[in-house]
Every structure is written in C-alpha cells, then in structure tokens.
Amino acid sequence: MGQLSHTKYILYNSPSRVKVTRRHHPLYNQELEVLNADKQVLVVRLADGSPMKMPRSWTDADGAGLTQEPTFLSVFTIESLRELLNLIEALRNRD
C-alpha cells in the first residue's frame, strides 16, 4: 500500500466545509467548501466558484467556534481614530 503525502493526510483530517470565523473579514460567518488544506492554509471555493487561500486559523477547521477572537477587538486603534479626527478637522478648516 502506498504512502499518503503530508497534504493529503492533513486534508483527510480537515472538514469538507468550514465557516469563516475571522471578525471583520468580508466572508465572516459564511460556510465554504474546502478544496485543499495543509497545516496553516486552506484553499476554499468562493460563491462564484473561484478558489481562495485562507489561513486555517481564520476558520473553524480545527473546531474553534465563532468566539475565538475577543469581542472587544477593533479594526481601529485609539491613535488612528485621533489621527482621523485631526484630518477631518484640518479638512473643515481648509477654507
């Protein structure tokens, strides 16, 4: 009997479908078909049929639920929000 490659072994241990658990990702909470997998990256099929690579940790492939990231996680930092407010104020005062 022939030996399985590492990738095929990992794929056999991966679900056929995964849910995107990465907050702020455009595909958050969507379920996608797994086309290929290794220890760190999945290749999933998008709704239009095209493949896309996605970090395994951004999905529930290893049993992590939708709560794997803290709910207080924000895209913005305090500093970036202050810079944005300063930019808005500067644009208002341009005249």
SVG drawing of the C-alpha trace seen along z (x, -y; Angstrom):
<svg xmlns="http://www.w3.org/2000/svg" viewBox="-23 -80 28 82">
<polyline fill="none" stroke="black" stroke-width="0.4" points="0.0,0.0 1.4,-3.4 2.1,-6.2 -0.1,-9.3 1.5,-12.7 1.5,-15.1 -1.0,-17.3 -3.4,-14.5 -3.1,-13.4 -4.0,-16.8 -6.8,-17.1 -8.3,-13.9 -8.3,-15.4 -10.0,-18.6 -13.7,-19.1 -15.2,-19.3 -16.7,-22.7 -15.6,-25.4 -17.1,-28.6 -15.1,-31.8 -14.6,-32.9 -12.3,-35.9 -14.1,-39.0 -14.1,-41.9 -13.5,-39.5 -15.9,-40.1 -16.8,-36.4 -17.3,-36.3 -19.7,-33.6 -20.1,-32.1 -19.6,-28.4 -17.3,-27.5 -16.2,-24.2 -12.6,-23.1 -10.7,-22.3 -7.3,-21.7 -5.6,-22.0 -2.4,-21.9 -1.3,-22.8 -1.7,-26.5 -3.6,-27.3 -6.9,-26.2 -8.0,-26.6 -11.7,-27.3 -14.3,-27.7 -16.0,-31.1 -19.6,-31.5 -18.6,-32.4 -16.6,-29.1 -13.2,-30.6 -10.6,-29.3 -9.1,-31.4 -6.4,-30.7 -7.3,-31.5 -5.3,-31.0 -6.7,-27.9 -6.9,-29.9 -9.5,-32.2 -11.9,-29.3 -13.5,-26.7 -11.5,-23.9 -9.8,-22.8 -13.0,-23.1 -12.8,-26.7 -16.1,-28.4 -17.1,-31.9 -16.0,-33.2 -12.3,-32.5 -11.4,-36.2 -12.2,-38.7 -15.4,-40.6 -13.6,-43.9 -11.3,-43.5 -11.4,-46.6 -10.1,-47.4 -9.1,-50.9 -6.6,-51.9 -7.1,-55.0 -4.2,-56.7 -5.7,-56.0 -9.0,-57.4 -7.3,-60.6 -5.5,-61.0 -8.7,-60.6 -10.4,-63.3 -7.4,-65.6 -7.6,-65.1 -11.4,-65.8 -10.8,-69.0 -8.0,-70.1 -10.2,-69.5 -13.0,-71.5 -10.7,-74.4 -9.1,-74.5 -11.1,-77.4"/>
</svg>
